Amino acid sequence: MSVTFSVMGIRPDYESGEGYVNMSNTNARDILSALGLDYEDLCGDMRGRDFRKLCESALAKSQPGDEPRAIVITRSPIGGTFIECGREDRYVTTRLQQLLEVAKSAGDIGVVAWG
């Protein structure tokens, strides 16, 4: 599963990658936590100006979890396998910068939504 952040009412351009940010549920929890937002339901919305302020504030701080993560494979004794694909160095900071651009495109009256 994944979580997509975008501006409500503006269709993301999936071919160019513009206008949205998509990430795994695990990464979305880390990003929402860095923003100081509830991450249990992995969905919500907020005015663009307020979301922009949260992104700017989070970017001004050192981000825990910004170090690279290795790939982890966990095998269940009953046959299931869970693969966490890891992530690059400075992942949290990079995603916060991308979300800041989404927030800027929402402007003061637009709404950033995620889910």
N, C-alpha and C positions, 0 to 999 in steps of 0.2 A: 504494500500500500504506500501511498505518497500523499503529500500535502502540497497544494498549489496556492501561492500568494498572487493576487492580481487586483486590478482596480475594477470595482463593480460597475457594470454597464459598458465596459470597454472590452471587446473581444480580443484576447491575446493572439498574437501572431505566432503560431506554433512552428511555422516554417523558418522564420528568422530568429526565433527565441526571444523576441521583444515583448515587453509588456507583462511578463509574468516570471515567477521563480518557482520551480518545482524541486522538491527534495523528499527523501525518505521520511517516514514517521519518526525514526530515531533522531535524524538530523533536525527535523522540525521542532522536536521537543527541546533540543539544545538551543536552537535559535530563539524560540519563544521564551525560554528561560533567560537567555542573555538579554532579551528585551524587557524582562520583568513581567511577562504575561502568563496567564494560566495556560498550561500545555496538556492538561488531562484529556480534554475533548478534541484537541487538534483542529478546532474550527472557531471562527470568530470574525469580527470586522471592527474597523475603527476609522475615524476621519483621517484623511491623508496627512493633514498637518500634525495631528497627534502621533500618528505612526512615524512620521518623519522625525519628530523630536525624540522618540524612543530609540530610533536607529542611530541618530547622531549621538545621543547619550551613551549608548552601548559601544559605539565605535571609539568614543573617547576613553574607554576603559580597556585594560588588558583583559583578554577573553580566555577564561579557562576552557580547555577542550580545543584550543587552537592548534595543538600539536598534531602531527599526522597519526592516524590510527591504522594498525595492521588489519589485514583480512583475518576474520575469525570464523571458523567452521565448527559448529556444535552438533553432534549427533545424539539424537534421543535414543534411549534404550528400547523404545517401542517402534523405531524405524524412521522417524522424521529427521530432517536435517535443516538447520538454520544457518544461513550464511550472511555475515555482516561484512559488507564489501570494503570497509575501511574508508578513510578519507584523507585528502591531501593536507599538507602543511597550510596553516592559516585559513582553513575552511570556513570557520565561523566568521572571521573578519570579512572574507570575500563575499559570503552570502549576505552579511549585514550591509555591505556596500551595494549589492544588487537590489536588496529590499529598499534601501534608501532611494534608489532610482525609481522603483515602483511607486513609493510614497510621493516623490516629487511629481510624477506624472499624474497622481491623483489630485494634486493641488490642495487648496485649503478646504474645498467643499466636497471633493470626491471621497470615496470610501475604499480603503484597502480591505479585502476579504481574504480569508484563508480557510481551507478545508479540503 
